[in-house]
C-alpha cells in the first residue's frame, strides 16, 4: 500500500527545519534504516533550502512543495519549486521584484545551486533532478525494510 504525505510551506528559511523533521519522521515510519536518517534529513534540508532560495531570488510567492511517498520497498521524497527552467517564459532573476542585478550575483547563485546539488548527490544514491517551464523537482529515494510488529 502506497502512503503519501504532502507538505507545502512558504519560501522562508525557518520552515526548512520543519520539513527536515517531518521527512525524518515519515522515513522512519516507512522503514528507512536508522543509519540513513541523518542523510535523509540533510538531503531534504539541502533540497528545501535550494527551493526556498530560488523562490526568493525569483520573487515567487507560491509555496515550496514536498511530497513524501512510501511504496512497497522504497521511500521517496520530491521537493518542488515553481521556478521555470532557464530561458522559459522569458523569466530570469532580473524579472523578479528586488531580483539580482549583476552577472556576478547570477554566477554566485549558480555556484551555490551547483554546490547544493553536489551535496545532495553525495548523500543520496538515487537522485533525479528535473526542470520544466512549470518548475523544478528534486526526487530522492531510499530503500526500505519491512517493519515487523511483534506479537
C-alpha positions in Angstrom: 0.0 0.0 0.0 1.5 3.4 -1.0 1.2 6.2 1.5 1.8 9.8 0.7 2.3 12.9 2.8 2.3 16.3 1.2 3.8 19.3 2.8 3.6 22.9 1.5 5.3 25.8 3.1 6.0 29.5 2.3 9.5 30.1 1.0 11.0 31.2 4.3 14.3 29.6 5.6 12.8 29.0 9.0 10.4 26.4 7.5 13.2 24.2 6.2 13.8 22.7 9.7 10.2 21.6 9.9 10.4 19.9 6.5 13.6 18.1 7.7 11.8 16.9 10.9 8.7 15.7 9.0 10.8 13.9 6.4 12.8 12.1 9.0 9.7 11.0 11.0 7.9 9.8 7.8 11.1 8.0 6.6 11.4 6.2 10.0 7.8 5.1 9.8 8.3 3.9 6.2 11.1 1.6 7.3 14.2 3.6 6.2 17.2 2.3 8.0 18.0 4.3 11.2 21.6 4.7 10.0 20.4 6.6 6.9 18.0 9.0 8.6 20.7 11.7 9.0 21.3 11.5 5.3 17.6 11.9 4.7 17.4 15.0 6.9 20.5 16.6 5.3 19.4 15.9 1.8 15.8 17.2 2.4 17.3 20.3 4.1 19.6 21.0 1.2 16.8 20.5 -1.4 14.3 22.6 0.6 16.9 25.4 1.1 17.6 25.4 -2.6 13.9 25.7 -3.4 13.5 28.5 -0.8 16.4 30.3 -2.3 15.1 30.0 -5.8 11.7 31.2 -4.9 13.1 34.2 -3.0 15.5 35.1 -5.8 12.8 35.0 -8.5 10.1 36.7 -6.4 7.9 33.7 -6.5 5.2 33.7 -3.7 3.9 30.1 -4.3 4.8 27.6 -1.6 7.6 25.1 -1.8 6.1 21.6 -2.2 7.5 18.4 -0.5 5.9 15.0 -1.3 6.9 12.0 0.8 5.8 8.7 -0.6 6.1 5.2 0.8 5.9 2.4 -1.7 6.5 -1.3 -1.4 10.3 -1.3 -1.0 11.1 2.4 -1.5 10.7 5.7 0.3 10.9 8.8 -1.9 10.8 12.5 -1.4 10.2 15.1 -4.1 11.0 18.7 -3.4 9.4 21.0 -6.0 9.9 24.7 -6.8 7.9 26.8 -9.2 10.9 28.5 -10.9 10.7 27.9 -14.7 13.6 26.2 -16.5 16.3 28.6 -17.7 15.0 30.6 -20.6 11.4 29.5 -20.2 8.7 32.2 -20.4 11.3 34.9 -20.5 11.8 34.7 -16.7 15.0 35.4 -15.2 16.5 36.9 -12.0 16.1 40.4 -13.2 12.4 39.9 -14.0 11.7 39.5 -10.3 11.0 42.4 -8.0 14.1 43.0 -5.9 15.9 40.4 -8.1 19.6 40.2 -8.5 21.0 42.9 -10.8 24.5 41.8 -11.8 26.0 39.0 -13.7 28.4 38.3 -10.8 25.5 37.7 -8.5 23.9 35.4 -11.1 27.1 33.4 -11.2 27.3 33.2 -7.4 23.8 31.9 -7.3 24.5 29.3 -10.0 27.6 28.2 -8.0 25.5 27.8 -4.8 22.9 25.9 -6.8 25.6 23.5 -8.2 27.1 23.1 -4.7 23.7 22.2 -3.3 23.0 19.6 -6.0 26.5 18.1 -5.5 25.8 17.8 -1.7 22.5 16.1 -2.4 24.2 13.7 -4.9 26.8 12.8 -2.3 24.1 12.0 0.2 21.6 10.1 -1.9 22.4 7.2 -4.3 19.1 7.5 -6.2 18.5 11.2 -7.1 16.9 12.8 -10.1 16.7 16.5 -10.9 14.2 17.7 -13.5 13.3 21.2 -14.6 10.4 22.3 -16.9 8.6 25.5 -17.7 6.4 24.8 -14.6 9.3 24.4 -12.2 11.9 22.0 -10.9 11.8 18.8 -8.9 14.5 17.0 -7.0 13.4 13.4 -6.5 15.3 11.3 -4.0 14.6 7.7 -2.9 15.9 5.2 -0.3 15.3 1.5 0.1 13.1 0.4 3.0 12.9 -2.7 5.0 9.5 -4.0 6.2 8.7 -3.1 9.7 7.9 -6.2 11.7 5.4 -5.9 14.5 6.0 -8.2 17.5 3.0 -10.3 18.5 
